[in-house]
Amino acid sequence: MYGPFLNDVVGIPLLFSKTVLAAKLGQGLACFAAVGLLVAIARTSVASDRGRLLSFYLLCFTAEAFYGFISKSDPFLFLFVATAALIAAKLRGIAAVSAIGFLAALAFGMKAHAVAYFAPLIAVQCFVEPGVWRRAPALILAALLTFLFGVALTFHFDWGRFSDWLHYFLMAGSVGVVPSQLFFENIPYAIVLALPFALRIAELPRERRAGWIGALTITAISVALVCFIGAAPGAGPHHLAPFIPVWLQMCVSLPGKTSERASARFLLPVALAVAVAPAALLGKEIVDMWHGRELARAKLAEAASLHHAYPSAEFGPTDSAHLSDMSARVGAALAGARFRFDIGGWSDLNAAGVMPQDEPLLSNCTIPYWVLPAQGRPFSWINYFTRKPAFPMADQQRFVETHRIVESRRYFSVWRCVGSKPK
């Protein structure tokens, strides 16, 4: 469930340049900065195998690097968690947990479940070192106070906005999980990320492992929570990637090093196996985008032109085969369009049980003009999450009966509601 802070951060570069490149700039910079933070975390270790450890987690990060190219919260979440992990590696006490709590709030302002990534870092601060558990209540309170202040900041101190967000958050909880995604993708990826720490802590004497019981319990709960959240329709193992800096920080905080046999002959091949297929897919996506750049530019330009011609028009879909054309509405958005209808948001709401009759967008001329892809039946696409039509056949037919095409261009057509006044 997204929060408002993602829009704030992505929107900053757009204040200076209303281009697709500016919209993607933040994600790319966040990925590069996160890699630098992983290197900095590894350098806090004095163990001779820290290079192998860093290589393992960089390869695991590569498996999810695709999310540095799309406008989602994942690169920023990774950056916030990596920053918190570096703070945890260098500082202790009130200052550390307060900073971690504030970063957790910024991440929460992007995605609700992001607090799970920070809980293990605070738990290590509160329970691992001998005698520090006596200060745990004060440390937890400090983290909670800075977290609440950060949440208020990301929601612009607008509790009405927060209550609206909470309403949709509760709706999103009814989507459910995909068992195959949980057991064959998320859990295996979570196990791989935990392997270096498991090997390291197993080599410690039993009495030194005892201090980690509380922190590891909280870590296990956090990872399990994200595994389930990441098994929702349309989610995936990339939700677990922000645990990479967490596990790296926990590894470097342990004395000693993983045995030569374990780290050299076992871990890196595992990481390579995890990274190869996603890296190849990323390469293919980049090549495809490069070859299709002229077509994409033409669609963006046509969408922007249609916005200037029909300023009140909304962009909607036809069938699933032409769903990718919807990405061109970015051209209209960069030209100043303000949309009420978002196909991604509608898909989420529809999966949570909201039906078209609950939001009559396609009837009563609520929206006088719609811009749809030139090909395909209007609003007939299949919801990715439910595998069912997002708008039932009756709603599709009602749209066709109450709207007429008033302009057709190469990629898009403009439909006007019969009962509305011509522009």
N, C-alpha and C positions, 0 to 999 in steps of 0.2 A: 504494500500500500504506500503510494508516493505521498510526500508532503510538499509544502510550498517552497522550501528552500532550494530544491532542484531548479525550479524556474528562475529563482533569484540568481543563482550562480551561472546557469547557462545564458541568462539574459545579459550579463555584464558585458561580454565582448560585443553583443549585438547593439549596444549603445553607441559603439564607435564604427561598426561596419555591419550593415544588414546584408550579410552574405552567408551562404551555406558553410564556407570555411570558418567564419567567425563563430557560427553555431557549434561547430565541431572542435573549436580550438581548446576549450576548457577540458574536454575529455582527453585529448591527446597530451596536453601538458600535465594533467593529473597522472596519467600512466607513466610518463617519463620521470616525474618527481617521485612517484611511488617506488620505482626501481632504485632511484638514488637513496631513498630512505631504507630500503632493504639492505643495500650495501652498507649504509651507516650502522644499522642494527648489527649486522654480522661483524663489523669492525670493533664493536664493544666487547667481543669475545677474545680471550687470549688463547683459545684452543687452536692447535695446529691444523685441524681439519675444517676450520671455519669456511674456507674456500669451497670445499665440497658441499658443505651445508648450504651455503648461499647458492651454489649452482643448482642444487636439488630444488630449492624453492623458486628460483627464477624460471626453471623449466616448468614447474607446476603453474606458475603465473602465466607463462606463455600459452598454456592450454586455454586460458580465458581472455587472452589479449584482444580478441575480436571486439570485446565490449568497450575498447578504447576508441572505436570508430563510429559508434552509434550513440544517439542522444539519450543515454540512460544514466542512472545514478551510480552504477557499479564502479567506474574509475574513481569517483569522488569518495565513495565509501572506503575503497581500498586505501586512498590517500589519507583519509582521516584516521583509519585504524593504524596504518603504518606510522603516522606521526605520533599517535598515542603509544604505540609499542616502543618507539625510540625514546619517548619521554620516560616510559616505565623502565627502560634499560639504563637510563642515566640518573634518574631521580628517585627518591623515596619519600613517603610521608604525605602530608597534607597538600603540598604543592603539586605532587605528581597526580594524586587522585582527583584533585580539583580540575587540573588541566584535562585529564582523561574524561571526567564527567562532562565538561563543556564540549569536548570533541564528540562525545556520544550524543549530545543534544543536537549538534549540527548534523550528524549522520541520521538521527531520528527524524529531523526535519526533511530528509530526503526519502527515507524508507523506514517504516515503523519498526521492523524487526532488527534494525541495525544495532540496537542496544545490546543484542546478544554477543556481538563481536567484542565489546568492551568489557563485559562482565568478567572474563578470565583475567584480564590485565589488572583489574581492581582486586580480584580475589588473590592474585599473587602478592600484591602489595599488602593485603590484610592478613594473610595466613601463613605464608611460607617461612619467613625468617623467624627464628626462635624468639618468643616473647612478644612479637608484634601483634598477635591476635588480641592482646589487651587493649590496643588502640583501635581495633577494628570498628567499633561503633562510631568513633569520631571520624575515622577515615571514610566510612560509608556515608555518614551525614554530610561531610564536605563534598563528596562526589555527587550526592543527591541534590544539594543546594545549587551547585554550579550547573547540573543537568537541567533543573527546573528553570533557572535563569536563561540557559541556552534555548530551551524549548520556547519560552516566551519570546525570545528574540527572533527565532526562525519563523514563528507565527505572527511576527510584527506586533506583539502584545495585544493581539486581537482574539479574545477568547470565543467570540462568535464564530470566527473562522475555524478555531479549533473544534468547536462543537459540530460544525458541519463536517469537518474532516473525520471526527470520531464516528459520526453517523455512517459514512461510507466505509470506514474501517470495519465496523461491526458487520456490515453487509458482506464485505470481502471475505470474512471468515467462513462463509457458507459454501465456498467453491469446492472444497474437498481436495484430495490428493490423487496422484496417478501412481499406483503401487510399483509398476515396472520402473518408473523414474526414481522412486525412492530407493528400491533395493538393488537396481542394476547400474545406477548412475551416481546418486548422491552419497549413499553410504560407502561404496568403494572409494570414491574420491576423498571423502572425509577420513577414511582409514589411511590412505596414502599420505595425506598431509600430516597425520599424527605419527607416522612411522619413525622419523628421526628422534622425536622426543621420547617415544616408547623405548627405543633402543638405548638411548642415553640414560634414562632414569632407571632402566633395568640393571645397569652396571653400577649403580650407587649402592652402598651398604643400606640394609633395611632401615636402620635408625635415621638415615638422612632422607629416605623416601617418605617417612611418616609425615613430615611437615607439608608435603604436597597433597595430602588426601583431600583437604577442604577445597583447595584451588582446582584440583583435577575433577572433583565432583561438579563444581560449578561449570567448568569447561565442558565436561561431558553433557550436561544439561543444555548448555548453549548450543553446542554442535548438533545435538539431537533435535532441538527446536528448529534450527535452520535447515536441517535435512528434511523435516516435514514441510516447512514453509516452501522450500525449494522444490518440493514434489507437487505443488499445485499445477494445474494445467497452464502451460505456457512458461513455466519457470524452468529450473534446471540446476546443475551442479555449480554454475558460476556464482550462485549465492554463497557458496562455501569459500570462494577465493579470498575474501577479506580475513579469513582465519590464517592465511599464510604468514603475515607479519606477526600474528599472535604466537603461532607455534615457533617461529624463528626466534622471537624474543625469549620464549620459555626455554628453548634449547640453549641459547647462549648464556642464560642465567644459571645453568647447571655447571658444576665443576667437571673438569675432565673432558673427554671426547669420546665419540662413538668408535668402536673398534675398527681397525683397518678393514677387516673382512666385511663388516656390516656396511660401512659407508662407501667403500670403493667398489665392491663387487655386487652390491645388492641395491642400494638406494638410487644411484644415478641411472642404471638401466630401467628401474621402475619409473622414474621421473621422465625419462625419454619416451617410454611407452605411453605415458599419459599425455605428453606434449605433441607427439608426432602428428596424429590425426587432426587435432584442432588447428595446428600450425599450417598443415596442408590445406585445410578448409579455408583458413584466413587468406592464404596466398591466392586461392582460387577466387574468393570473393573480391579481392583487390584487383585481380586481373579482369574479372567480369565488369567491375565498376569502371575500370579504365577504358575498356572497349565500348561500354555503353554511355560514356560521358556526353557525347554529342546529343544523343537521344534524350538523356536526362535534362540537359540544358534546354532543349527545345520544349519539353513538357513544362519545365519550370517557367519559362518565358510565357508560354500560352496561359498557364494558370495565373500569372501576374497580370497579364493583359485582360483576362476575363474578370479579375477582381476590379480593375479600373472601370470596366464597362458595366459591371453589376456589383456595386459595392456591398449590397446587403446579402449577396448570395452565399450559401453554405456549400461546402464540398462534401459529396456523399459517394458511396460505392455502387457498383453494379454487381457483377458476379465475382466469384473467387479468382477466376482466371485473369481478371483485370484489376485485382486488388492493389497490385504494386503501383498502378497509376496514381493511387491516392497520395503517394509520397511527394508528388509534384505540387500539392497544395502548399508546401513550404514556400514555393515561389510567391503565392498569394499572401502568405503570412508575412514574408519579408517585405512585401509591398504595402503592408499595413492592414491586412484583413484580420478581423477578430471573430473567431469561430465559436459557435455554440455547440456544434456537433463534432465529436472526435471519435473516429472509428475504434481506436484502441480503448478509450475509456468506455465507449458503449459496449464493446465486447466483454470487458470486465463486468460491467453492471448487468449485462444480459446473463452472463454465467452465474452471477449472484442472485438471479431471480427477477430482475427488473424486465418487464415486458413492454412492447411498443405502446400498448394502451395506457400504460402508466406515464408516458411522456409522448403526447401526440404530435410528433415532429412532422409526420407525413400527411396530416390531414388538417382541415380547418384553415388552410393557408397560414399556419403559424409561421412558416418560412416561405416567403413569396417566390424566391428563386433558388434552384439547386443546380450546381455544376457537377455533372457525373461523367465518368469515362464514356467515350463515344460508343463503345461496344458493350454488350451484355444487358441483361434484364435489370432494371433498377432495384437496388436493395435486396438482391437475391443471394448475397455472399453467405457462405457457411462460416459460422463462428468457430474460430480455431479451438476455443476452449471446450465448447459443448458438442461440436461436430453436428450441429443442427442449424437451420436457417436463423439468423439473428432477428429477421423480421418475417413472420409467418406469411404464407401465400396470400392471405386476405389483405394484409397490409401492403404487400407488393402490388396487388391488383388495384387497391384503392388509390395508390400513388399514380399508377398508369392512367386510371380513369379521371383523376382530378388535376393532372398536370399535362402540359403540352410542351414539345420542344420548340423553342423560339430562335435558337441559334445553334448551329453545328460547326465545329471546327475539326482540325485534324485529330486531336486527341481527346477533346471533351465536347460535351453538349450541354446547353443551358435549358433547363426545364422551368416553366412558370406555372404556378398554381392558377387554375382557371378563375377562381374567385378573387384574385388579387389584381391590383391596378398595374398596368404596364409601367415600366420605369420611365 
